Structures are given as structure tokens and as C-alpha cells.
Amino acid sequence: MSNLPKPPATHEEFVARYPRLREAWDLIHAAGEEGPLDAKTVRLVRLATAIGALREGAVHASVRKALAEGISAQEIEQVVALAAGTLGMPATVAVYSWIRDHAGE
């Protein structure tokens, strides 16, 4: 996965300061990838989870990674549309703006 974008400098600083948290985070991610879902589906589920939790930083990171993995802006935007009924209009528009920060480039 060397084609993934580099995390923000603050993230790198944090995991350098707390390497055991980085190790734990890596284990959590690896455990979540075990199973029958393909890589694209896993990435879109992670994006949907970030959207549903209204975690702006996680949405930004998920969109950057999805685009780097070849997932189209249209596919990413469909995830937002699918979440609209649960999120409501104001939150959906906010999430859409976070996605457009990267997918609209």
C-alpha cells in the first residue's frame, strides 16, 4: 500500500511520541481487514463509518486513501448519498463539503 498518501504531520508526530498506540492501531486495522470483503468494500465501509460518526478528520483521511486506491469520486459521493437518510440534510451537506475538499479537486 505504498501508493497511499502520507498522513498529516501531526499524526506522524503523535505516533512517534506514542509508538505503542501506533502498534495497537495497526493491529486494530489488520484485524478489521480479516474476512471476505474485498479491499474496495473495506475502504468504502470505513468511509461510511467515518461519515456516520461525523468524524471530519477520518472522512478526510478515508477520502484521500480511497482516491489513492482508485475509487472514483462518484463512488465516494454515493456513500454520502446513502448516509443522507440517517444523517439528515445539515450533516449530509457538511460531510459532502469535507469530501469535496479532496474528491472535487
C-alpha positions as CSV (number, residue, x, y, z in Angstrom):
1,M,0.0,0.0,0.0
2,S,2.8,2.4,-0.7
3,N,0.6,4.4,-3.0
4,L,-1.4,5.7,0.0
5,P,-1.0,9.3,0.8
6,K,1.2,10.2,3.7
7,P,-0.7,11.0,7.0
8,P,-0.6,14.6,8.2
9,A,2.5,15.7,10.1
10,T,0.5,15.9,13.3
11,H,-0.4,12.2,13.0
12,E,3.2,11.3,12.4
13,E,4.3,13.4,15.4
14,F,1.7,11.7,17.6
15,V,2.6,8.1,16.7
16,A,6.3,8.9,17.1
17,R,5.6,10.1,20.6
18,Y,3.3,7.1,21.3
19,P,4.7,4.1,19.4
20,R,2.7,1.6,21.3
21,L,-0.6,3.3,20.4
22,R,0.6,3.1,16.7
23,E,1.2,-0.6,17.1
24,A,-2.3,-1.1,18.7
25,W,-3.9,1.0,15.9
26,D,-2.1,-1.1,13.3
27,L,-3.4,-4.3,14.9
28,I,-7.0,-3.0,15.0
29,H,-6.8,-2.2,11.3
30,A,-5.3,-5.5,10.4
31,A,-8.0,-7.4,12.4
32,G,-10.7,-5.5,10.7
33,E,-9.4,-6.5,7.3
34,E,-9.7,-10.2,8.0
35,G,-12.7,-11.6,6.3
36,P,-14.5,-12.0,3.0
37,L,-14.8,-8.3,2.0
38,D,-12.5,-7.1,-0.8
39,A,-10.2,-4.1,-0.3
40,K,-12.5,-1.6,-2.1
41,T,-15.5,-2.6,0.0
42,V,-13.4,-2.3,3.2
43,R,-12.3,1.2,2.2
44,L,-15.9,2.3,1.5
45,V,-17.2,0.8,4.8
46,R,-14.5,2.7,6.6
47,L,-15.6,5.9,4.8
48,A,-19.2,5.2,5.7
49,T,-18.3,4.6,9.3
50,A,-16.4,7.9,9.5
51,I,-19.3,9.7,7.8
52,G,-21.9,8.2,10.2
53,A,-19.7,9.2,13.2
54,L,-19.3,12.7,11.8
55,R,-15.5,12.5,12.2
56,E,-14.2,15.1,9.8
57,G,-10.6,14.1,10.1
58,A,-11.4,10.4,9.5
59,V,-13.6,11.4,6.5
60,H,-10.7,13.4,5.0
61,A,-8.3,10.5,5.5
62,S,-10.7,8.0,4.1
63,V,-11.4,10.0,1.0
64,R,-7.6,10.6,0.4
65,K,-7.0,6.9,0.7
66,A,-10.0,5.9,-1.4
67,L,-8.9,8.2,-4.2
68,A,-5.3,6.9,-4.0
69,E,-6.7,3.3,-4.3
70,G,-8.6,4.2,-7.5
71,I,-12.1,4.6,-6.0
72,S,-13.9,7.2,-8.0
73,A,-15.3,10.5,-6.7
74,Q,-18.7,9.3,-7.9
75,E,-18.4,6.1,-5.7
76,I,-17.4,8.2,-2.8
77,E,-20.2,10.6,-3.2
78,Q,-22.7,7.8,-3.4
79,V,-21.7,6.7,0.1
80,V,-22.7,10.2,1.3
81,A,-26.0,10.0,-0.6
82,L,-26.6,6.6,1.1
83,A,-26.0,8.1,4.5
84,A,-28.3,11.1,4.0
85,G,-31.4,9.4,5.3
86,T,-29.7,8.6,8.6
87,L,-27.6,11.8,8.9
88,G,-30.2,14.4,7.9
89,M,-29.7,17.2,5.5
90,P,-27.4,19.6,7.5
91,A,-24.9,16.8,8.5
92,T,-25.0,15.4,4.9
93,V,-24.1,18.7,3.4
94,A,-21.3,19.1,5.9
95,V,-19.9,15.7,5.1
96,Y,-20.3,16.4,1.4
97,S,-18.2,19.6,1.8
98,W,-15.5,17.5,3.6
99,I,-15.4,15.0,0.7
100,R,-15.3,17.8,-1.9
101,D,-12.2,19.1,-0.3
102,H,-10.4,16.1,-1.9
103,A,-12.8,14.5,-4.4
104,G,-13.6,17.8,-6.0
105,E,-10.0,18.6,-6.9
